């Protein structure tokens, strides 16, 4: 059991909030996502726009009652920034998918940790048994 189990790579969320405050994210695509603007000093960093991101969170709860088109129009009216109903749907679906993937990977990481601990326990018991038998 001296083999390494490798590294676990968790999916990175697109919207990061630390202590109820939005933080900067790296720019990974040509388009700038809703709720962010390009940093003036570094074009590869996106600065959060807290009002837009807070309204996007509120919009997520409205999706259960209204259509994507109505919620997207509500967002445009309240923020002044354009987002289509298709863009909103894709954004929310990708976030949901990333959260599910992250939860699955965390669950499998937990299983792996338990299996490694159990394997070490069994290995130590076996090694001790062999050492006593060979004396």
N, C-alpha and C positions, 0 to 999 in steps of 0.2 A: 504494500500500500504506500510506496514511496512516490507513486505517480502523482503528478499535479492534475487537478480537475479542470484546469484552465481558468479563464476569466469569464465572468458574467457581465454582459452588456445590457443594461436596462435602457429601454426607449426613453428618449429625452422628451419631456413635455414642451409644448410650444409656448404655453403661458406659464410663467413662473412667478409665484408670489411668495415672498419671504416676509414673515411677520406682518401680514396684511398689507404689504407694500409691493407693487409690481417692480420687477427688475429688468435690466437690459438682457437682450438675447442676441446671439450671433445671426447675421444675415446669411441664409443658406440658399435663397432663391432670388430670381430676378425681380419678382413682385414683392412688395412690402405688405405684410398681412394687416388686416383690419385691427386697429388698436395700437399700432406701432408707427413710428416715423424714423427716418434715417438720422443717425447721429451726425452732428455737424463736423466733428473732428475726425471721426473714423467711419468711412462708408460701409464697413463690414459689421457694424454694430447697429442694432435697432433699439431706439428708446421707447419705452412704453408711454401710452397716452392713457392715464388712469381713468378718466371719465368714459372713454370709449370701451375700455376693457371691463369696467364695472357694468356698463349698459349691456355689453355682450353677455356677461354672466346672468343678468336679469332676463335677457332675451332667451337664454337657454331654458329658463323655467316657463317662458311663454309658449314655447314650441308645443307643449302638451295640449294647449287650448286653441292655438291659432295656426294658420298655415305658415310655411316658410316665407312665402311672398309677403304676407301681412307683417310678419315679424321683421323681415328685412326692410320693408317700407318704414316701419316704426323706428328702426335703428337709424336709417338715413335721415328721418325727420328730426330725431333727437340729437344726432351727432354732426350732421352736415357732411358726413363722409359717405361715399357710395359703397354699397355692398349689395350684390344681387342675391336673389333667393337661392340660386344654385351655389353661389360662393358660400353663403351662410350654411347651407345644408352640408356641403363638403367639409367646411371647417369643423362643424359640430360632430360629423361622423368620424373624421380623422382623430379628433380629441377622444371620442368614445373608444375608438379602436386602439389608440395608444394606451389608454388607461387599462383596457382589458388585457392587452399584451403585457404591460408592466405587471399587472396582478398575477398573470399566469407565470411569468418568469420569476417573480418573488416566491410564488408557491413552489415552483420546481427547485429554486435555490434552497428553500427551507427543507424540502425532501432530501436534497443532496447533502445538506449539512447533517441531518439526522442519520443518513446512511453512512456517511464518513465517520461520524462518532461511533456508530454501532460497529463498523468494520474495524476501527482502531481498538475498540473494546475486545472484540473477538480475536484480533491478531495478538494483542497483549496476552490474552489468556492462553492461546495456542503456543506462543513463543515460550512462555513460562513453563508450560507443560512439557515441551520438547527438551528444555534445558534440564528439568528435573529427571526426565526419563533417561537421558543420555549419561547422567552421572553415575 
